[in-house]
Amino acid sequence: MILEPGILYPLMATIYDLKELKLLETKLAQLYCHALDLYIHFPQAVLYGPAEVGGLDIASLQAMLTTIHLNCFLYHTKQQTHIRS
C-alpha cells in the first residue's frame, strides 16, 4: 500500500526500457517476498501467477504501468483534451 504508489507515481511520467523495468521488478519481487516471509528467490512465475493455477496473483509492474497509461489515454480521449510537450 505504501511501496507500490511510491514506485508507480514517478514511473508514470518517465520513459523506461523493458530491461530497466525488469531489473526494478526483480527488486520489487524481493521486497514482496520479504514482506510475505517467503524465500528471497521465490519463483516470480508463482509470485505473479494467477490464483486459479496456484499463484499469488500479484500484479506485475509492467501490467500496472500499462493499465495506468491506458487509463490516462482513455481519460484524455474521453475529455477531448490536448496534451502538449
N, C-alpha and C positions, 0 to 999 in steps of 0.2 A: 504494500500500500504506500510505502514511502520511497522505496528504491526505484520502482518502475516509472513513476511520474518524473522523478529526478533525472532519469536517463532518457525517457521519451521526449520530454519538453525541448531540450536543446537539439535533439536529433531531427525534430520536425522541420527545422529551418536550415538544415545543413544538407550538403550533398555527400554521400558516402559511397564507398566502394564495397562490393559484396565481400571482399576479402577482409576489409576492416570491420564490417558488420559481423562477420563470422567470429573474428577474434573477440569482439565485445560480447557476443552471445556466449562464447565459451566461458568467459569470466563471469557472466551473469548466471550461467548454469552452475558454476562452482558456488556462488552465493546462495542459489536456491537449495543446493544440496546441503550446504552448511545450515541453512535455516530449517530444513526439513529433517536434519540429523541423519543424512544419508552419506554413503561413501563418496568422497570428493570426485572420484572418477566414475560415478554412476552413469550408465549409458544415456546419452542425450535422446536417443530414439524412444526410450521408455519415459524419460522426463517430459518430452514434448508430445508424446504419442497420445492418441485419443483414449478415453477411459473405456470405451467399448472393447478394446483389444488389450487392456491391461496397462495402459499408460497412465500418467499422472495428469494429463490434459492441461498442461501449462502452455499458454500461447507463446510461440517463438517471437523473438524480437523483430524479425523480418515481417512476420504476419501482422504484428501490431502496428508497425510503421506503415505498411501497405494499406491497412484499414484506415489509419488516420489520414494518410494522403488522399485516399479515395473519398473519405467523408468531407474533407476540406474542398476537394474539387467539386463534389456534388453540391455542397452548400453554395459555393460561388456561382455554379451554373444555375441553380435554382433562384438565387437572388439576383442574377444577371449583373454581377459586379465585375469590375475590371481590375485585374492585378497587374501592376506595372513594377518593373525593376529599376 
